[in-house]
Amino acid sequence: QLKGNIKVKWGRFNFSPGLSYSIFSNYIFFDKKPDVERPQFDILHPNQSAGNQQVFSPEANLSVRFFRNFHFRSQAVYTQLWKNDDNALRLPTWFAQGQITYENLLLKGALQIQLGVDVFYRSAYQALGYAPDIQTFYNQDERTLDDVVVGDIFLNAKIKRGRLFIKYHNYTRLFMPPGYMLTYGYPAVPNVIDFGFELLLFD
């Protein structure tokens, strides 16, 4: 794998374009095929590609601090399979994520907070299936997962030795029901509220 990034910083502006080029040889993967003895059933077969796979992925990272306490961070990755013998690799073409946060120290530095929203995007692709009986992912051709946008709202706080977080997962499901698939056959986390705290009782 060859990978490189260029970092550009100008005041509160940070920009980092980059790219990676990966070559896989003798790649081992599983796929699903009909059972020879029982054609009505499918079984998983291990395979080793006789060819190679070449993945070219340019990316861009951007972060900006504005109005003193607001931060914007983002990343976008474009993936192109220059060569994919045996159709061994399954990757989305586009992956992007962004985050806007308000970060500050309050009460004379005793309270540290981070309040924000993040958004994740993944383009449509033939995601891997999963076989829980052998705990293995495998290539499947039955369904192409739709492209998906997922957003979260979160609050992180730190008070001396205590930490608190509150997160509303997948609020985008309110506008785009019924949700999305994490991988083939497995729904992702629904729109739920998650929270927790931690208190250190020692110095």
Secondary structure, DSSP 8 states (H G I E B T S, - for coil): -EEEE--EEETTEEEEEEEEEEEEES-EEEEEEE-SS-TTSEEEEEEE-SSEEEEEEEEEEEEEEETTTEEEEEEEEE-EEEEEGGG-----SEEEEEEEEEEEEETTTTEEEEEEEEEEEE--B---EEETTTTEEEB--S--B--EEEEEEEEEEEETTEEEEEEETTGGGGTSTT--EEETTEE---S-EEEEEEE----
